[in-house]
Structure formats: C-alpha cells, structure tokens
Amino acid sequence: VLECGGAVLDIPGGALVYGEGRAELTKNELRILQALMEKHGSVVSRDALMLRLWQTDSFVDENTLYVNMNRLRDKLRSIGMENAITTVRGAGYRLG
C-alpha cells in the first residue's frame, strides 16, 4: 500500500482510494501510478515508465503509454483528483 496526498494505492487489490471514491486500475495504470507515487513531486521520465510497464528495451510505441496515461487521468478525475498528473514537456510526468 502506498499513500500520497490523501490517496491510498492498494497494490494487491489493484485500486486507488481517495476520499469516498474508489477507482479500479488495470495492471498498466497501477504500475504508472505506483511509479509516480514513489517519486511524488519529481518527474518520472517516459523511458522509465515504459521500461517499468513493459520491462524491455525493445521498441514499444509511445502512443501506448499516452493511451494508458489518459485512461489513468480519467479515472483519477472520476474520484475527485483533478489535474493530479502533469506532463512536463520533454521530460516526463509528475504527480502532485
């Protein structure tokens, strides 16, 4: 379990709880959020996220990361976490 800014990430359960809201996460969404929560406030590079998600140096289309990130952002918004993840142009993503 990871806690950050009032949000609780239940890794074994695959869900995020924030206030009264709960979002069920896919495996990739969980991995992305876990990486961002572990580095809360710091930028996590796209390369680091892609390596964590697919655990390979082989080429994986960056659009796949973009789609997963958008789905995760939608789920965070649905439980009241507006603008929780920011894109840092040319660097990666940051939580908080």
N, C-alpha and C positions, 0 to 999 in steps of 0.2 A: 504494500500500500504506500502510495506517495501522496503527500499533502502539500498544497501550494495555494496561497491566496484564498483560502476557504473552499477550494476544490479538493476532492479526495478521489484519487485514481485507484480503483480496485483492480489490480493487475490480474490476479487469478480469476476474478469474476468478469473481466472484460468490460468494465463500466466506469463512468465518471459520475460522481455525485457532487452537486453544487446547490446549496440551499435545499429547497424542496424538489429540485429537478434531478433527473437521472437520465443519462444517455448511454445506451448500449453501443459499444465500439467494435469495429472489425479488427482483425489482427493488425493490419497496417495502421489504422487510426490509433490503436493502442500504442504501437511502437513509436509512432511520431510523437504522440503526446507525452509518452514516458521520456523520450529523449529531450523534449522541450522543458518538461518539469524538472528533470535532473540538472539542467543548465539554466534554470529560471533567471530571466533578466539578461542572459547572454545570448549571442547569436549562435545558432546551430547551422552549419553550412548545409547546402543542398547535398553535397557529396557525402557528408557524414550521415545525413538522413537516408540517402539512397543505399549506402553501404549497410546501414542498420536494418533497413527494410528487406533488402534482397540478398544481403550477406555475400556479395560477389563484386568483383571489379569489372565484370563483363558489362557491356553496354546495356543499359535499361533506359528507355525513353523517358526523359524528364517530365513529359506530359503526364505520365503515370503518377509521379509524385504530386504534381499540380492537382490532378483529379482527387487524389486521396486527401490532400490538404483542404480543398474546397469542401468536401464532404464532412471532414472533421470540423471545420469552421461553422458549417451549417448546424451541426449537432451541438456545438458549444453555444451558438446563438439561441437554439431552441430551449436551453435550460438557463438562459439569462447571462451568459458570458459573452457579451458583445465585444467585438474587437480584441479578444484575448490574444490572438496570434497576429503579429505584424510581420510583414515582409520587409526585409532590409535589402534593398536593391543591390544586386551584385554580390551579396554576402550570404543570405540565407533567411532564416526565420527566427523570431524571438517570441517567447511567451512572457506576457506582463509588460 
